[in-house]
Amino acid sequence: MSWHPYNLDHLAQEIVLKARHRDHRDANSLNQAHKMRASCAYGLERFWGEHLRLKEKEAEKAAFVADVWTALVGILQKGGINLPGTLLSSKDAEATIQGVAERIWRLEHEQQQVALAVLTALCDAVVWWTQRLKTGGEAAE
């Protein structure tokens, strides 16, 4: 197997620029970058679930997390790993939410490890671009 970078850095830049554009007034969602990176340690299903936790009260942050998840799903599909691309609301039925989490848990162990490694690298790139693209008026993390 050979190394394929899958444009992680380019995707991260696009995600950060989209977040900056989406909440241009205060770019508050960019302050989620380090939290996203830290949440990688808790597993794929917890990272996926962050958009649910944030959606009702902090929609821009939820969208930022969802954009990273969507990018991850696309990257991994190229490598033959099929993560659920389903994005929900905390108002969706508990069984629906649990079903997505179970699909993530059912991935083969090796696929989970690869997915977490790619997610971590993508989040590292998002953090890097966040720090480079913040304007002077935006609060630091």
Beta strands, then each sheet from edge to edge (+ up, - down):
end
